[in-house]
Amino acid sequence: MSKRDVSCTTDPVYLQRVRWRCRRGLLELDIVLGRFIDKCYLSLDEAQRTTFDEMLDLPDTEFWDLITGNREPIHPQQRAVLESLQEV
């Protein structure tokens, strides 16, 4: 684990910012993302956190379709993050 990994996972301000970005208009997505942050986020490596951050820029419906499997991920690196999201 790199120095940046440690600081990101232990910095409460950083985690609050991520949690805030996970607040969505779609209730189902809001619930899944909240559970994901609580259960899985800290175990992601830096590349996976970057991928998750990029996925947070997606519109709610597109993000939900990826999580539910109604849409295939465009980037292969999204698959591992989506698998974790689908487990929660």
CYANA upper distance limits for C-alpha pairs under 8 A (distance plus 0.5 A):
  1 MET  CA      5 ASP  CA      6.38
  1 MET  CA      6 VAL  CA      7.39
  1 MET  CA     45 ASP  CA      8.43
  2 SER  CA      6 VAL  CA      7.06
  3 LYS  CA      7 SER  CA      6.88
  4 ARG  CA      8 CYS  CA      6.57
  5 ASP  CA      9 THR  CA      6.68
  5 ASP  CA     45 ASP  CA      7.66
  5 ASP  CA     46 GLU  CA      6.82
  6 VAL  CA     10 THR  CA      6.58
  7 SER  CA     11 ASP  CA      6.08
  8 CYS  CA     14 TYR  CA      6.67
  8 CYS  CA     15 LEU  CA      7.83
  9 THR  CA     14 TYR  CA      8.31
  9 THR  CA     15 LEU  CA      7.61
  9 THR  CA     42 LEU  CA      6.22
 10 THR  CA     15 LEU  CA      8.44
 11 ASP  CA     15 LEU  CA      6.94
 12 PRO  CA     16 GLN  CA      6.56
 13 VAL  CA     17 ARG  CA      6.76
 14 TYR  CA     18 VAL  CA      6.91
 15 LEU  CA     19 ARG  CA      6.59
 16 GLN  CA     20 TRP  CA      6.52
 17 ARG  CA     21 ARG  CA      6.77
 18 VAL  CA     22 CYS  CA      6.90
 19 ARG  CA     23 ARG  CA      7.42
 19 ARG  CA     34 GLY  CA      7.60
 19 ARG  CA     37 ILE  CA      7.40
 21 ARG  CA     56 LEU  CA      7.59
 22 CYS  CA     30 ASP  CA      7.03
 22 CYS  CA     33 LEU  CA      6.36
 22 CYS  CA     34 GLY  CA      7.31
 22 CYS  CA     56 LEU  CA      7.53
 23 ARG  CA     30 ASP  CA      6.02
 23 ARG  CA     33 LEU  CA      8.33
 23 ARG  CA     34 GLY  CA      8.37
 24 ARG  CA     29 LEU  CA      7.13
 24 ARG  CA     30 ASP  CA      5.64
 24 ARG  CA     60 ASP  CA      7.55
 25 GLY  CA     29 LEU  CA      8.44
 25 GLY  CA     30 ASP  CA      7.70
 25 GLY  CA     60 ASP  CA      7.76
 26 LEU  CA     30 ASP  CA      6.67
 26 LEU  CA     60 ASP  CA      6.95
 26 LEU  CA     61 THR  CA      8.41
 27 LEU  CA     31 ILE  CA      6.71
 28 GLU  CA     32 VAL  CA      6.79
 29 LEU  CA     33 LEU  CA      6.49
 29 LEU  CA     60 ASP  CA      7.80
 29 LEU  CA     64 TRP  CA      6.72
 30 ASP  CA     34 GLY  CA      6.60
 31 ILE  CA     35 ARG  CA      6.78
 32 VAL  CA     36 PHE  CA      6.56
 32 VAL  CA     85 LEU  CA      7.64
 32 VAL  CA     88 VAL  CA      7.11
 33 LEU  CA     37 ILE  CA      6.67
 33 LEU  CA     85 LEU  CA      7.93
 34 GLY  CA     38 ASP  CA      6.83
 35 ARG  CA     39 LYS  CA      6.50
 35 ARG  CA     88 VAL  CA      6.83
 36 PHE  CA     40 CYS  CA      5.73
 36 PHE  CA     41 TYR  CA      6.67
 36 PHE  CA     84 SER  CA      8.07
 36 PHE  CA     85 LEU  CA      6.52
 36 PHE  CA     88 VAL  CA      6.61
 37 ILE  CA     41 TYR  CA      5.22
 37 ILE  CA     42 LEU  CA      7.96
 39 LYS  CA     88 VAL  CA      8.22
 40 CYS  CA     44 LEU  CA      7.43
 40 CYS  CA     84 SER  CA      7.48
 41 TYR  CA     49 ARG  CA      8.11
 44 LEU  CA     48 GLN  CA      6.07
 44 LEU  CA     49 ARG  CA      6.47
 45 ASP  CA     49 ARG  CA      6.71
 46 GLU  CA     50 THR  CA      6.71
 47 ALA  CA     51 THR  CA      6.73
 48 GLN  CA     52 PHE  CA      6.58
 48 GLN  CA     77 GLN  CA      8.00
 48 GLN  CA     78 GLN  CA      8.36
 48 GLN  CA     80 ALA  CA      8.25
 48 GLN  CA     81 VAL  CA      6.90
 49 ARG  CA     53 ASP  CA      6.54
 50 THR  CA     54 GLU  CA      6.77
 51 THR  CA     55 MET  CA      6.71
 51 THR  CA     77 GLN  CA      7.46
 51 THR  CA     78 GLN  CA      6.78
 51 THR  CA     81 VAL  CA      8.01
 52 PHE  CA     56 LEU  CA      6.81
 52 PHE  CA     78 GLN  CA      8.08
 52 PHE  CA     81 VAL  CA      7.17
 53 ASP  CA     57 ASP  CA      7.59
 54 GLU  CA     58 LEU  CA      7.99
 55 MET  CA     63 PHE  CA      7.50
 56 LEU  CA     63 PHE  CA      8.18
 58 LEU  CA     62 GLU  CA      6.82
 58 LEU  CA     63 PHE  CA      6.31
 59 PRO  CA     63 PHE  CA      6.71
 60 ASP  CA     64 TRP  CA      6.51
 61 THR  CA     65 ASP  CA      6.59
 62 GLU  CA     66 LEU  CA      6.86
 62 GLU  CA     71 ARG  CA      8.29
 63 PHE  CA     67 ILE  CA      6.88
 64 TRP  CA     68 THR  CA      6.61
 65 ASP  CA     69 GLY  CA      6.44
 65 ASP  CA     70 ASN  CA      5.31
 65 ASP  CA     71 ARG  CA      5.76
 66 LEU  CA     70 ASN  CA      6.61
 66 LEU  CA     71 ARG  CA      5.42
 66 LEU  CA     72 GLU  CA      6.69
 66 LEU  CA     73 PRO  CA      6.87
 66 LEU  CA     82 LEU  CA      7.80
 67 ILE  CA     82 LEU  CA      6.46
 67 ILE  CA     85 LEU  CA      7.10
 67 ILE  CA     86 GLN  CA      6.47
 68 THR  CA     86 GLN  CA      7.70
 73 PRO  CA     78 GLN  CA      6.71
 73 PRO  CA     79 ARG  CA      7.11
 74 ILE  CA     78 GLN  CA      8.17
 75 HIS  CA     79 ARG  CA      8.16
 77 GLN  CA     81 VAL  CA      8.02
 78 GLN  CA     82 LEU  CA      6.52
 79 ARG  CA     83 GLU  CA      6.63
 80 ALA  CA     84 SER  CA      7.02
 81 VAL  CA     85 LEU  CA      6.76
 82 LEU  CA     86 GLN  CA      6.51
 83 GLU  CA     87 GLU  CA      6.83
 84 SER  CA     88 VAL  CA      7.38
